[in-house]
Amino acid sequence: MGLFDEIKDKAEELKDKAVELVQGNSDKVDEAVEKAGDLIDEKTGGQFSDKVDMAQEKAKEVADDLDQAN
């Protein structure tokens, strides 16, 4: 097995673990994403708030999709 295959396998394992953690906990993930975004806005003086908001919404969508997938 080559290095690329090992990295690919490890990435798949991490993805599976992330899905397991999100399932049934998307509300907690959403809350954590919101807090993280608020902290970034605070530390940057809101300079990137539009980009932070977009990232927060995308992260919440992914968490919700993962939660509903299973």
CORCORQUI-V984422 format. One record per residue. N is the residue number from 0. RES is the residue in one letter. SS is DSSP state (helix for helix, strand for strand, loop for the rest). PHI is phi in whole degrees, -180 to 180 (NA if undefined). Layout:
n:N res:RES ss:SS phi:PHI
n:N res:RES ss:SS phi:PHI
//
This chain:
n:0 res:M ss:loop phi:NA
n:1 res:G ss:loop phi:-83
n:2 res:L ss:helix phi:-59
n:3 res:F ss:helix phi:-60
n:4 res:D ss:helix phi:-64
n:5 res:E ss:helix phi:-65
n:6 res:I ss:helix phi:-64
n:7 res:K ss:helix phi:-62
n:8 res:D ss:helix phi:-64
n:9 res:K ss:helix phi:-64
n:10 res:A ss:helix phi:-63
n:11 res:E ss:helix phi:-65
n:12 res:E ss:helix phi:-62
n:13 res:L ss:helix phi:-64
n:14 res:K ss:helix phi:-63
n:15 res:D ss:helix phi:-63
n:16 res:K ss:helix phi:-65
n:17 res:A ss:helix phi:-63
n:18 res:V ss:helix phi:-62
n:19 res:E ss:helix phi:-61
n:20 res:L ss:helix phi:-68
n:21 res:V ss:helix phi:-75
n:22 res:Q ss:loop phi:-57
n:23 res:G ss:loop phi:80
n:24 res:N ss:loop phi:-129
n:25 res:S ss:helix phi:-62
n:26 res:D ss:helix phi:-66
n:27 res:K ss:helix phi:-70
n:28 res:V ss:helix phi:-64
n:29 res:D ss:helix phi:-58
n:30 res:E ss:helix phi:-64
n:31 res:A ss:helix phi:-65
n:32 res:V ss:helix phi:-62
n:33 res:E ss:helix phi:-62
n:34 res:K ss:helix phi:-64
n:35 res:A ss:helix phi:-63
n:36 res:G ss:helix phi:-64
n:37 res:D ss:helix phi:-63
n:38 res:L ss:helix phi:-65
n:39 res:I ss:helix phi:-62
n:40 res:D ss:helix phi:-59
n:41 res:E ss:helix phi:-63
n:42 res:K ss:helix phi:-70
n:43 res:T ss:loop phi:-102
n:44 res:G ss:loop phi:65
n:45 res:G ss:loop phi:76
n:46 res:Q ss:loop phi:-59
n:47 res:F ss:loop phi:-117
n:48 res:S ss:helix phi:-59
n:49 res:D ss:helix phi:-65
n:50 res:K ss:helix phi:-71
n:51 res:V ss:helix phi:-64
n:52 res:D ss:helix phi:-61
n:53 res:M ss:helix phi:-64
n:54 res:A ss:helix phi:-65
n:55 res:Q ss:helix phi:-62
n:56 res:E ss:helix phi:-63
n:57 res:K ss:helix phi:-65
n:58 res:A ss:helix phi:-62
n:59 res:K ss:helix phi:-65
n:60 res:E ss:helix phi:-62
n:61 res:V ss:helix phi:-63
n:62 res:A ss:helix phi:-62
n:63 res:D ss:helix phi:-64
n:64 res:D ss:helix phi:-63
n:65 res:L ss:helix phi:-64
n:66 res:D ss:helix phi:-67
n:67 res:Q ss:helix phi:-81
n:68 res:A ss:helix phi:-66
n:69 res:N ss:loop phi:-125
//
